[in-house]
């Protein structure tokens, strides 16, 4: 059995935990464990880990879904608390990111990430026998499911362009119930991610889809297109959170029978 505990999310579902705009999940498998993302700029990760009875020093692997600060700000804490943990990320995680309409707010990446001993995930890597980290190539991404609003990256020449999300990583997990996908923010586009898994790994149905879907960036007018695309792939359980948004989660619940929010403190088994 694979067990996943939501450590950091925008919302809490257990007393004693802190909420923040950020994300982290602790995944335990028969072969080892993995911390998926490290929370946001309020640095609630260590508090929540200890409150949940998880010893930070026991973390064996750390994987980053992408370089944005709401997923990586706790990394410095984890490098101190679990210095022996293997670090996994896309080779593009160090690209400097910017936010806001005028691209004036630092959004992630940068020199710190460039200096880290990252084990690269291109196009995919087996972190544990039950866990495969993967990226979705640019030519496999339907642009209808990408949202670049207020998100930019810096080129080697110093120009700020719309973020290509080249560093976006997701996880494919093999559990007792079948295959599941764990998202960070799904910046590669959720339908694109699921289609890529189908094509590359031959998965035709999913037990659980969990994590941030970035449907918060989709307009209500676009929901029919998204729902039609998502219905093409059988999914038993949706356990969304972080950047999904309330309206989008409600829309998912209109179209799928088993949808719930997986806030901090939630425990999922695959």
C-alpha positions as CSV (number, residue, x, y, z in Angstrom):
1,X,0.0,0.0,0.0
2,X,1.1,3.6,-0.7
3,X,0.1,6.2,1.8
4,X,0.1,9.9,1.1
5,X,-0.4,12.6,3.8
6,X,-1.1,16.2,2.8
7,X,1.3,18.3,4.9
8,X,0.7,21.8,3.5
9,X,-2.3,23.2,1.7
10,X,-4.3,26.3,1.5
11,X,-6.8,24.7,3.9
12,X,-6.5,22.5,7.0
13,X,-8.6,19.4,7.8
14,X,-7.0,18.6,11.2
15,X,-6.6,20.7,14.3
16,X,-3.1,22.0,15.2
17,X,-2.0,22.4,11.6
18,X,-1.2,25.7,9.9
19,X,-2.6,26.6,6.4
20,X,-0.8,28.7,3.8
21,X,-0.8,29.3,0.1
22,X,1.5,26.4,-0.7
23,X,1.7,22.7,-1.1
24,X,3.5,19.6,0.3
25,X,2.7,15.9,0.5
26,X,4.5,13.1,2.3
27,X,4.4,9.8,0.4
28,X,5.2,6.4,2.0
29,X,5.7,3.3,0.0
30,X,6.9,-0.2,0.8
31,X,10.2,0.8,-0.7
32,X,10.8,4.2,0.9
33,X,9.4,7.7,1.3
34,X,9.3,10.9,-0.6
35,X,8.4,14.5,0.3
36,X,6.6,16.1,-2.6
37,X,7.2,19.9,-2.6
38,X,8.0,21.9,0.5
39,X,5.3,24.4,1.1
40,X,5.2,28.2,0.8
41,X,6.8,31.4,2.1
42,X,5.3,31.2,5.6
43,X,7.4,28.1,6.3
44,X,4.8,26.0,8.0
45,X,6.3,22.8,6.7
46,X,8.3,21.8,9.7
47,X,5.5,22.6,12.2
48,X,3.0,20.6,10.2
49,X,5.3,17.6,9.7
50,X,5.9,17.4,13.4
51,X,2.3,17.9,14.3
52,X,1.4,15.0,11.9
53,X,4.0,12.8,13.7
54,X,6.4,12.8,10.7
55,X,10.1,13.2,11.6
56,X,11.7,15.5,9.0
57,X,15.0,13.7,9.4
58,X,13.4,10.5,8.2
59,X,12.7,12.0,4.7
60,X,14.7,10.0,2.1
61,X,13.7,11.8,-1.1
62,X,12.5,15.3,-1.9
63,X,10.9,16.0,-5.3
64,X,9.9,19.4,-6.6
65,X,7.0,19.8,-8.9
66,X,8.3,23.1,-10.2
67,X,10.3,26.2,-9.0
68,X,7.5,28.5,-7.8
69,X,8.0,29.7,-4.2
70,X,4.7,28.3,-3.0
71,X,6.1,24.8,-3.6
72,X,9.8,25.3,-2.8
73,X,10.1,27.9,0.1
74,X,10.5,25.1,2.7
75,X,13.4,23.5,0.8
76,X,16.1,25.4,2.8
77,X,14.5,24.0,6.0
78,X,14.5,20.5,4.6
79,X,18.1,20.7,3.5
80,X,18.9,21.5,7.1
81,X,16.6,18.8,8.6
82,X,17.2,16.0,6.1
83,X,20.6,16.7,4.6
84,X,21.0,13.2,3.2
85,X,17.7,13.2,1.2
86,X,18.0,12.9,-2.5
87,X,16.7,15.9,-4.4
88,X,14.7,15.4,-7.6
89,X,13.5,18.1,-10.0
90,X,13.4,19.2,-13.7
91,X,16.6,20.5,-15.1
92,X,14.7,23.7,-15.8
93,X,13.8,24.3,-12.1
94,X,16.5,27.0,-11.8
95,X,15.0,29.4,-14.3
96,X,14.1,32.6,-12.6
97,X,10.4,33.2,-12.3
98,X,8.4,36.4,-12.0
99,X,4.8,37.1,-11.1
100,X,2.1,39.8,-11.2
101,X,0.9,41.6,-14.4
102,X,4.1,43.7,-14.7
103,X,6.4,40.7,-13.9
104,X,7.8,42.6,-10.9
105,X,7.4,40.1,-8.1
106,X,10.0,37.3,-7.7
107,X,8.2,34.0,-8.3
108,X,10.8,31.3,-7.9
109,X,13.9,29.6,-9.3
110,X,17.2,31.4,-9.4
111,X,20.8,30.9,-8.3
112,X,20.0,28.8,-5.2
113,X,18.3,26.2,-7.4
114,X,21.1,26.3,-9.9
115,X,23.6,25.3,-7.2
116,X,21.6,22.3,-5.9
117,X,22.7,18.7,-6.6
118,X,19.4,17.9,-8.4
119,X,18.7,14.5,-9.8
120,X,17.1,15.4,-13.1
121,X,13.6,14.3,-14.3
122,X,13.7,14.4,-18.1
123,X,11.5,13.0,-19.5
124,X,10.9,10.8,-16.5
125,X,12.8,9.1,-13.6
126,X,12.0,6.3,-11.1
127,X,12.3,7.8,-7.7
128,X,11.0,4.6,-6.0
129,X,9.8,1.4,-7.5
130,X,6.2,2.7,-6.9
131,X,6.8,6.3,-7.9
132,X,7.8,7.7,-11.4
133,X,8.4,11.4,-11.8
134,X,7.8,12.8,-15.3
135,X,7.6,15.9,-17.3
136,X,5.3,16.5,-20.3
137,X,7.2,17.7,-23.5
138,X,6.1,21.0,-24.9
139,X,4.8,19.5,-28.1
140,X,2.5,17.2,-26.1
141,X,0.7,20.2,-24.5
142,X,-2.6,21.4,-25.8
143,X,-2.5,25.2,-25.4
144,X,-6.2,25.4,-24.4
145,X,-5.2,23.9,-21.0
146,X,-2.3,26.2,-20.2
147,X,-2.6,29.4,-18.2
148,X,0.2,31.9,-18.4
149,X,-1.6,34.9,-16.8
150,X,0.7,36.9,-14.5
151,X,3.4,34.2,-14.7
152,X,6.8,34.8,-16.4
153,X,10.2,33.4,-16.7
154,X,13.6,35.0,-17.4
155,X,15.6,34.0,-20.4
156,X,19.4,33.7,-20.4
157,X,19.4,37.1,-22.1
158,X,17.5,38.6,-19.2
159,X,14.2,39.1,-21.0
160,X,11.0,38.3,-19.2
161,X,8.6,36.1,-21.3
162,X,5.4,34.2,-20.5
163,X,6.4,31.1,-18.4
164,X,6.8,28.0,-20.5
165,X,6.5,25.8,-17.4
166,X,9.2,23.6,-18.8
167,X,10.0,22.5,-15.2
168,X,6.5,21.2,-14.4
169,X,6.7,17.7,-12.9
170,X,4.0,15.2,-11.9
171,X,4.1,11.8,-10.2
172,X,2.7,8.5,-11.4
173,X,2.2,6.1,-8.5
174,X,1.5,2.4,-8.6
175,X,-0.6,1.3,-5.7
176,X,-2.8,-1.6,-4.7
177,X,-5.8,0.0,-6.4
178,X,-4.0,0.7,-9.6
179,X,-2.3,3.8,-11.0
180,X,-2.7,7.3,-9.6
181,X,-1.3,10.7,-10.5
182,X,-0.1,13.3,-8.0
183,X,0.1,16.8,-9.3
184,X,2.0,19.9,-8.1
185,X,0.2,22.7,-9.9
186,X,-0.4,20.9,-13.2
187,X,1.1,23.8,-15.1
188,X,1.5,21.5,-18.1
189,X,-2.3,21.3,-18.3
190,X,-4.2,18.6,-16.5
191,X,-5.7,16.9,-19.6
192,X,-2.3,17.1,-21.2
193,X,-0.7,15.3,-18.2
194,X,-3.3,12.5,-18.2
195,X,-3.1,12.0,-22.0
196,X,0.7,11.9,-21.8
197,X,0.5,9.2,-19.1
198,X,-1.8,7.2,-21.3
199,X,0.5,7.5,-24.3
200,X,3.8,7.0,-22.6
201,X,3.1,4.5,-19.8
202,X,0.0,2.7,-21.3
203,X,-2.2,3.6,-18.3
204,X,-5.9,3.5,-19.4
205,X,-7.6,4.3,-16.1
206,X,-6.7,6.0,-12.8
207,X,-7.6,5.2,-9.2
208,X,-6.9,8.8,-7.9
209,X,-6.0,12.2,-9.2
210,X,-4.8,14.4,-6.4
211,X,-2.9,17.8,-6.1
212,X,-3.2,21.2,-7.5
213,X,-5.0,21.2,-10.9
214,X,-4.6,25.0,-11.6
215,X,-8.2,25.1,-12.7
216,X,-8.4,28.3,-10.7
217,X,-6.9,29.9,-13.8
218,X,-9.6,28.6,-16.1
219,X,-12.7,30.8,-16.8
220,X,-16.1,29.4,-16.1
221,X,-16.8,29.7,-19.8
222,X,-14.0,27.2,-20.4
223,X,-15.3,24.6,-18.0
224,X,-17.2,22.6,-20.6
225,X,-14.0,22.1,-22.6
226,X,-12.0,21.0,-19.6
227,X,-14.7,18.6,-18.3
228,X,-15.1,17.1,-21.8
229,X,-11.4,16.4,-21.9
230,X,-11.3,15.0,-18.4
231,X,-14.2,12.7,-19.0
232,X,-12.1,10.9,-21.7
233,X,-10.0,9.2,-19.0
234,X,-11.7,7.0,-16.4
235,X,-10.9,8.3,-12.8
236,X,-12.3,6.7,-9.7
237,X,-11.4,9.5,-7.2
238,X,-10.6,13.1,-7.4
239,X,-8.8,14.6,-4.3
240,X,-7.9,18.0,-5.5
241,X,-6.5,21.0,-3.5
242,X,-4.2,24.0,-3.5
243,X,-4.6,25.9,-6.9
244,X,-7.8,24.1,-8.0
245,X,-10.2,26.8,-6.6
246,X,-13.6,26.4,-5.0
247,X,-15.6,27.0,-8.2
248,X,-13.6,24.5,-10.2
249,X,-13.8,21.9,-7.4
250,X,-17.6,22.3,-7.4
251,X,-17.6,22.0,-11.2
252,X,-15.7,18.7,-11.0
253,X,-18.2,17.5,-8.4
254,X,-21.0,18.2,-10.9
255,X,-19.4,15.9,-13.5
256,X,-17.7,13.1,-11.4
257,X,-19.2,11.0,-8.6
258,X,-16.3,11.0,-6.1
259,X,-14.7,14.4,-5.6
260,X,-13.4,15.9,-2.4
261,X,-10.9,18.5,-1.2
262,X,-7.7,17.0,0.3
263,X,-6.6,19.7,2.8
264,X,-3.6,19.6,5.2
265,X,-4.0,16.6,7.4
266,X,-5.8,14.4,4.8
267,X,-4.5,10.9,4.3
268,X,-4.9,9.1,1.0
269,X,-4.1,5.4,0.3
270,X,-3.4,4.1,-3.2
